[in-house]
Amino acid sequence: MHVFLLTGEPSGDLHGAHLAAALRALAPDCRIRGAGGPRMAAAGVELVARSEHWGAMGIPEALRKVPMLLWQKARLTRLLTADPPDVLVTIDFGAFNVRLLRGLRGAGIKTVYYIPPGCWSRARSAGDLPALVDAVATPFPWSAETLRAAGARAEWVGHPIRDYCRLTVSREEARRALSLDDNRPTVAIVPGSRRAELRYLLPVFLETARLLPAPQVLLTVAPSLGEAAVRAVVPPDIDTRYLDGMDYDRLQAADAALVTSGTATLEVACVGVPMVVAYRASVASYLQYLLLLRGRLGHISLPNILADAPVVPELLQYDATPETLAAALTPLLTDTPARRMQTDAFAHIRENLGDAGAVEKTARLVLELAGAEPTYRNG
């Protein structure tokens, strides 16, 4: 059996790696190729393209990548039609994947869309996705309802973060392992996985930490960036411990977190760490947000979107200064009503993400479309 996984961003690389592992557990002889990043490569996926840096924030950055993406789209279309997989799994990254699927229409390749574009939005329409795919595995129930109403086979599998975010040690054990001082504030800094975020946000987050009394910093390092690139930005006088990606066990040791808007906000919420969310980008990208997106989005962070309420503070562009971030972060470092409000809301958000098992459910859906019988079944 031959499965092809296609994504274009670090979060999709994470989802693709876990899905590949689940497919191999259920069908050990499955051949898995794809376009992805370091996590998918480590999971044994035969990569035909490295795609972890294909994503872009804002029109200016996206325009610079258009020639490369058009070339990759044509290349992958030729590859998939010349050696068609039993199932093609597109993962998130709708701006590229949906266009590729339109080009493959009529090629007879069975397709599953895992985490369809905009599935977090209750207002998102199905568009032409039902005509492009054989099945959809979506993290949110409202997304499944919208797609089914438009004629798609849509399965609500739950959110895969419920599978990933499993704590294996206590918070106290995590703090001891990191040699943290209980008399000093511990701040997790989650600067994102794109190079632009490293440029625009990490220095601001580090300056925010400087405004706290004797801070201890837990800094997550995305595999797509690498520790050397991150260390180059961090001043030597900041007491910093580097975490390998979203190391949930160690992340829980933080008193509060500064987080770049994106999937990481939901991961931090699932760990239960109160946070302040920020985003800064180029002037052109910020103007695009002001002109096209601000009125439609309402909230930018997933905890606020899913709760449909301002659960966590969101500070954008010129409002995201070290001083404003520190002022929003300080009340979350100790037992305050603001901290308790967030942790209570996070517990409710976790309940609404569905049960664990999203990755295996998706793997079984892929195998069903491929006409394969899993080697084993759980439960």
C-alpha positions as CSV (number, residue, x, y, z in Angstrom):
1,M,0.0,0.0,0.0
2,H,1.2,3.5,-0.9
3,V,0.2,6.6,1.0
4,F,1.3,10.1,0.2
5,L,1.2,12.9,2.9
6,L,1.4,16.5,1.8
7,T,1.8,19.5,4.0
8,G,3.7,22.8,3.9
9,E,4.2,24.1,7.4
10,P,5.8,23.0,10.7
11,S,2.4,22.3,12.4
12,G,1.5,20.1,9.4
13,D,4.8,18.4,9.6
14,L,4.0,17.5,13.2
15,H,0.6,16.1,12.3
16,G,2.0,14.2,9.3
17,A,4.7,12.6,11.5
18,H,2.1,11.3,14.0
19,L,-0.2,10.1,11.2
20,A,2.7,8.2,9.5
21,A,3.5,6.5,12.8
22,A,-0.2,5.5,13.2
23,L,-0.3,4.2,9.7
24,R,2.8,2.1,10.2
25,A,1.4,0.7,13.5
26,L,-1.7,-0.4,11.7
27,A,-0.2,-1.4,8.4
28,P,3.6,-2.1,8.9
29,D,4.2,-2.7,5.2
30,C,2.7,0.6,4.1
31,R,4.9,2.7,1.9
32,I,4.7,6.4,2.9
33,R,6.0,9.2,0.8
34,G,5.3,12.9,1.1
35,A,6.3,16.5,1.3
36,G,7.1,17.6,4.8
37,G,9.8,18.5,7.3
38,P,12.1,17.1,9.9
39,R,9.5,15.4,12.0
40,M,8.1,13.5,9.0
41,A,11.6,12.5,8.0
42,A,12.3,11.2,11.5
43,A,9.0,9.2,11.3
44,G,10.4,7.4,8.3
45,V,8.4,9.2,5.6
46,E,10.2,9.2,2.2
47,L,10.3,12.9,1.5
48,V,10.2,14.0,-2.1
49,A,10.2,17.6,-1.0
50,R,11.1,19.6,2.1
51,S,8.1,21.8,2.7
52,E,8.4,23.1,6.3
53,H,9.2,26.7,5.0
54,W,6.6,26.8,2.3
55,G,4.1,28.7,4.5
56,A,4.0,32.5,4.7
57,M,2.4,35.2,6.8
58,G,0.8,38.0,4.8
59,I,0.7,38.8,1.1
60,P,4.2,40.3,0.8
61,E,5.9,37.2,2.1
62,A,3.6,34.9,0.2
63,L,4.3,36.8,-3.1
64,R,8.0,36.1,-2.8
65,K,7.2,32.4,-2.5
66,V,4.8,32.2,-5.4
67,P,7.3,31.1,-8.1
68,M,8.7,28.4,-5.9
69,L,5.2,27.1,-4.9
70,L,4.0,27.1,-8.5
71,W,7.0,25.0,-9.5
72,Q,6.4,22.6,-6.6
73,K,2.7,22.3,-7.5
74,A,3.6,21.4,-11.1
75,R,6.3,19.0,-9.9
76,L,4.1,17.2,-7.4
77,T,1.2,17.0,-9.9
78,R,3.5,15.2,-12.3
79,L,4.8,12.9,-9.6
80,L,1.4,12.0,-8.2
81,T,-0.1,11.3,-11.6
82,A,3.0,9.3,-12.8
83,D,3.1,7.2,-9.6
84,P,-0.3,7.6,-8.0
85,P,-0.7,6.6,-4.4
86,D,-3.5,4.5,-3.1
87,V,-4.5,7.5,-0.9
88,L,-3.3,11.1,-1.0
89,V,-3.6,12.8,2.4
90,T,-3.4,16.6,2.3
91,I,-2.8,18.2,5.7
92,D,-3.9,21.8,6.4
93,F,-2.0,24.3,4.2
94,G,-5.1,25.1,2.2
95,A,-3.7,27.9,0.0
96,F,-1.5,25.3,-1.7
97,N,-3.2,22.0,-1.1
98,V,-6.6,23.0,-2.4
99,R,-5.1,24.4,-5.6
100,L,-3.2,21.2,-6.1
101,L,-6.3,19.1,-5.6
102,R,-8.1,21.1,-8.2
103,G,-5.4,20.3,-10.6
104,L,-5.7,16.6,-9.8
105,R,-9.4,16.5,-10.3
106,G,-10.2,13.6,-12.6
107,A,-6.9,11.8,-12.0
108,G,-8.7,9.1,-10.0
109,I,-6.6,9.5,-6.8
110,K,-8.4,8.8,-3.6
111,T,-7.9,11.8,-1.3
112,V,-8.4,12.5,2.4
113,Y,-8.1,16.0,3.7
114,Y,-6.8,16.0,7.3
115,I,-7.4,19.2,9.2
116,P,-9.2,21.1,6.4
117,P,-8.4,24.8,5.9
118,G,-10.2,27.2,8.3
119,C,-11.8,24.3,10.2
120,W,-11.5,26.3,13.4
121,S,-14.0,28.9,12.1
122,R,-17.7,28.3,12.7
123,A,-18.4,30.7,9.8
124,R,-16.2,29.0,7.2
125,S,-18.0,27.6,4.2
126,A,-17.3,24.3,2.6
127,G,-16.3,25.9,-0.7
128,D,-15.5,23.3,-3.4
129,L,-13.7,20.9,-1.0
130,P,-16.5,18.3,-1.1
131,A,-16.0,17.9,-4.9
132,L,-12.2,17.6,-4.5
133,V,-11.8,14.9,-1.8
134,D,-13.2,11.5,-0.9
135,A,-13.2,12.1,2.8
136,V,-12.3,14.8,5.4
137,A,-11.0,14.2,8.9
138,T,-11.6,17.4,10.9
139,P,-10.8,18.4,14.5
140,F,-14.0,20.3,15.1
141,P,-17.6,19.2,15.1
142,W,-19.0,22.4,13.4
143,S,-16.5,21.9,10.6
144,A,-17.8,18.3,10.0
145,E,-21.4,19.6,10.1
146,T,-20.7,22.3,7.5
147,L,-18.9,19.9,5.2
148,R,-21.6,17.2,5.5
149,A,-24.3,19.7,4.6
150,A,-22.4,20.4,1.5
151,G,-22.2,16.8,0.5
152,A,-18.8,15.7,1.8
153,R,-18.0,12.6,3.8
154,A,-16.7,14.4,6.9
155,E,-15.5,12.7,10.1
156,W,-15.1,14.6,13.3
157,V,-12.1,12.8,14.7
158,G,-11.3,15.2,17.5
159,H,-8.2,17.4,17.8
160,P,-4.8,15.6,17.5
161,I,-3.4,17.8,20.2
162,R,-5.4,15.7,22.6
163,D,-3.1,12.8,21.5
164,Y,0.1,14.7,21.6
165,C,-0.3,16.7,24.8
166,R,0.1,14.0,27.4
167,L,2.0,14.8,30.6
168,T,4.2,12.0,32.0
169,V,5.6,13.7,35.0
170,S,4.2,16.1,37.6
171,R,4.8,19.9,37.5
172,E,7.0,19.6,40.6
173,E,9.1,16.9,39.0
174,A,9.5,19.0,35.8
175,R,10.7,22.0,37.8
176,R,13.2,19.9,39.7
177,A,14.5,18.4,36.5
178,L,15.1,21.9,35.2
179,S,16.7,23.1,38.5
180,L,14.2,26.0,38.7
181,D,14.2,28.4,41.7
182,D,10.7,28.6,43.2
183,N,11.4,32.2,44.4
184,R,11.9,33.5,40.8
185,P,9.3,33.8,38.0
186,T,9.5,31.2,35.3
187,V,8.3,32.3,31.8
188,A,7.9,30.0,28.8
189,I,8.6,31.8,25.5
190,V,7.1,30.2,22.5
191,P,8.3,32.3,19.5
192,G,6.8,30.3,16.7
193,S,8.3,28.2,13.9
194,R,8.9,30.6,11.1
195,R,12.1,32.7,10.5
196,A,10.0,35.9,10.4
197,E,8.7,35.2,13.8
198,L,12.2,34.6,15.1
199,R,13.0,38.1,13.7
200,Y,10.0,40.1,14.8
201,L,8.8,38.4,18.0
202,L,11.6,36.6,19.9
203,P,13.6,39.8,20.7
204,V,10.4,41.5,22.0
205,F,9.6,38.4,24.2
206,L,13.1,38.4,25.6
207,E,13.0,42.1,26.4
208,T,9.7,41.4,28.2
209,A,11.3,38.8,30.3
210,R,14.0,41.3,31.3
211,L,11.3,43.5,32.9
212,L,10.5,40.7,35.4
213,P,12.5,40.3,38.6
214,A,15.3,37.7,38.0
215,P,13.3,35.7,35.4
216,Q,13.9,32.1,34.4
217,V,13.1,31.5,30.7
218,L,12.0,28.2,29.1
219,L,12.5,28.8,25.4
220,T,10.9,26.4,22.9
221,V,13.0,25.6,19.8
222,A,11.1,24.6,16.7
223,P,12.8,21.8,14.6
224,S,12.2,24.0,11.5
225,L,14.5,26.7,13.0
226,G,17.1,24.8,15.0
227,E,18.7,25.7,18.3
228,A,21.7,27.5,16.8
229,A,19.4,30.1,15.1
230,V,17.5,30.6,18.3
231,R,20.5,30.8,20.5
232,A,22.0,33.5,18.3
233,V,19.1,35.9,19.3
234,V,19.3,35.2,23.1
235,P,21.5,37.5,25.2
236,P,23.8,35.6,27.4
237,D,22.7,37.3,30.6
238,I,19.1,35.9,30.4
239,D,18.8,32.6,32.4
240,T,17.5,30.4,29.6
241,R,16.7,26.7,29.3
242,Y,16.1,25.5,25.8
243,L,13.2,23.0,25.1
244,D,13.2,20.7,22.2
245,G,10.0,21.8,20.4
246,M,6.8,21.8,22.4
247,D,8.2,19.7,25.3
248,Y,4.9,19.5,27.2
249,D,6.4,17.9,30.3
250,R,8.9,20.7,30.7
251,L,6.6,23.4,29.4
252,Q,4.2,22.8,32.4
253,A,7.0,24.0,34.7
254,A,6.4,27.6,33.6
255,D,4.3,30.0,35.7
256,A,3.1,31.7,32.5
257,A,3.9,32.0,28.9
258,L,4.5,34.5,26.0
259,V,3.2,32.8,22.9
260,T,3.2,33.6,19.2
261,S,-0.3,33.3,17.7
262,G,-0.8,29.9,16.0
263,T,-1.2,26.3,16.8
264,A,1.1,26.6,19.8
265,T,-1.5,28.7,21.7
266,L,-3.8,25.6,21.8
267,E,-0.9,23.4,22.9
268,V,0.0,25.7,25.7
269,A,-3.7,25.9,26.8
270,C,-3.8,22.1,26.8
271,V,-0.8,22.0,29.1
272,G,-2.6,24.5,31.4
273,V,-0.1,27.3,31.4
274,P,-1.6,30.8,31.4
275,M,-0.4,33.0,28.6
276,V,-0.3,36.2,26.7
277,V,-0.5,36.0,23.0
278,A,1.2,38.4,20.6
279,Y,2.0,38.8,17.0
280,R,4.3,41.2,15.1
281,A,5.0,41.2,11.4
282,S,6.3,43.4,8.6
283,V,4.5,46.7,8.1
284,A,3.0,45.4,4.8
285,S,1.6,42.3,6.5
286,Y,0.1,44.3,9.3
287,L,-1.6,46.6,6.9
288,Q,-3.0,43.6,5.2
289,Y,-4.4,42.4,8.5
290,L,-5.9,45.9,9.2
291,L,-7.5,46.2,5.8
292,L,-8.7,42.7,5.2
293,L,-8.9,40.5,8.3
294,R,-9.4,42.4,11.6
295,G,-13.1,42.9,11.2
296,R,-13.7,39.2,10.2
297,L,-11.4,37.5,12.7
298,G,-12.5,39.0,16.0
299,H,-9.9,36.9,17.8
300,I,-6.5,35.7,16.6
301,S,-5.6,33.0,19.1
302,L,-7.2,29.6,19.1
303,P,-8.2,29.6,22.8
304,N,-10.1,32.8,22.2
305,I,-11.6,31.6,18.9
306,L,-12.7,28.3,20.4
307,A,-14.1,29.9,23.6
308,D,-15.6,32.8,21.5
309,A,-14.4,35.1,24.3
310,P,-11.3,37.0,25.3
311,V,-9.8,34.3,27.5
312,V,-6.2,35.3,26.9
313,P,-4.8,38.8,26.2
314,E,-3.9,39.4,22.5
315,L,-1.4,42.1,21.7
316,L,-0.7,42.9,18.0
317,Q,2.1,44.8,16.2
318,Y,2.7,48.2,17.9
319,D,0.7,47.2,20.9
320,A,3.0,44.3,21.5
321,T,5.8,46.1,23.3
322,P,7.9,44.7,26.2
323,E,6.1,47.0,28.6
324,T,2.6,46.1,27.5
325,L,3.4,42.4,27.4
326,A,5.0,42.5,30.9
327,A,2.0,44.3,32.3
328,A,-0.4,41.6,30.9
329,L,1.9,38.8,31.9
330,T,2.6,39.8,35.5
331,P,-0.8,39.0,36.9
332,L,-0.6,35.5,35.5
333,L,2.6,34.6,37.4
334,T,0.9,34.1,40.8
335,D,-2.4,32.9,42.1
336,T,-4.7,35.7,40.9
337,P,-8.3,35.8,39.5
338,A,-6.8,36.5,36.0
339,R,-4.7,33.3,36.2
340,R,-7.6,31.2,37.6
341,M,-9.9,32.5,34.9
342,Q,-7.5,31.2,32.2
343,T,-6.9,27.8,33.7
344,D,-10.6,27.2,34.2
345,A,-11.3,28.2,30.6
346,F,-8.5,26.0,29.3
347,A,-10.1,23.0,31.1
348,H,-13.3,23.7,29.3
349,I,-11.5,24.1,25.9
350,R,-9.8,20.7,26.4
351,E,-13.2,19.0,27.0
352,N,-14.5,20.5,23.7
353,L,-11.6,19.1,21.6
354,G,-13.1,15.6,21.7
355,D,-11.6,12.4,23.0
356,A,-8.0,11.3,22.3
357,G,-7.6,9.1,19.3
358,A,-7.8,11.6,16.4
359,V,-4.6,10.3,14.8
360,E,-5.6,6.7,14.8
361,K,-9.1,7.4,13.6
362,T,-7.6,9.3,10.7
363,A,-5.2,6.5,10.0
364,R,-8.1,4.0,9.9
365,L,-10.0,6.3,7.5
366,V,-7.0,6.4,5.2
367,L,-6.7,2.6,5.3
368,E,-10.4,2.1,4.6
369,L,-10.1,4.2,1.5
370,A,-7.0,2.3,0.4
371,G,-9.0,-1.0,0.8
372,A,-6.5,-2.2,3.4
373,E,-7.3,-4.1,6.7
374,P,-5.4,-2.9,9.7
375,T,-3.0,-5.4,11.3
376,Y,-4.5,-4.9,14.7
377,R,-7.4,-3.0,16.3
378,N,-7.5,-1.3,19.7
379,G,-10.4,-1.7,22.0
